[in-house]
Amino acid sequence: MRYEEENFEQADKRFPELDEAARRRARARVADGVEAQAALAEESVTTQLVKAYN
């Protein structure tokens, strides 16, 4: 699990637009086996769509 956490932390630096709630959701997906990059990218897209439609 330690390697996955470091991997998440490294990937997280590339997504400064994410808030803490988005990071928690992404971290939960990583714990379920999704790659950190994919989980963070999905949260980033969702955040951008919400901003665009609000």
For each residue, the residues with C-beta under 8 A, 3 or more apart:
1: 4 5
2: 5 6
3: 6 7
4: 1 7 8 30 31 36
5: 1 2 8 9
6: 2 3 9 10
7: 3 4 10 11 36
8: 4 5 11 12 26 27 30 36 40
9: 5 6 12 13
10: 6 7 13 36
11: 7 8 14 15 36 37 40
12: 8 9 15 18 23 26 36 40
13: 9 10 16
14: 11 40
15: 11 12 18 40 41 43 44
16: 13
17: 44 47 48
18: 12 15 22 23 26 40 43 44 47
19: 22 23 47
20: 23 24
21: 24 25
22: 18 19 25 26 43 44 46 47
23: 12 18 19 20 26 27 40 43
24: 20 21 27 28
25: 21 22 28 29 39 43
26: 8 12 18 22 23 29 30 36 39 40 42 43
27: 8 23 24 30 31 39
28: 24 25 31 32
29: 25 26 32 34 38 39 42
30: 4 8 26 27 33 34 35 36 39
31: 4 27 28
32: 28 29
33: 30
34: 29 30 38 39
35: 30 38 39
36: 4 7 8 10 11 12 26 30 39 40
37: 11 40 41
38: 29 34 35 41 42
39: 25 26 27 29 30 34 35 36 42 43
40: 8 11 12 14 15 18 23 26 36 37 43 44
41: 15 37 38 44 45
42: 26 29 38 39 45 46
43: 15 18 22 23 25 26 39 40 46 47
44: 15 17 18 22 40 41 47 48
45: 41 42 48 49
46: 22 42 43 49 50
47: 17 18 19 22 43 44 50 51
48: 17 44 45 51 52
49: 45 46 52 53
50: 46 47 53 54
51: 47 48 54
52: 48 49
53: 49 50
54: 50 51
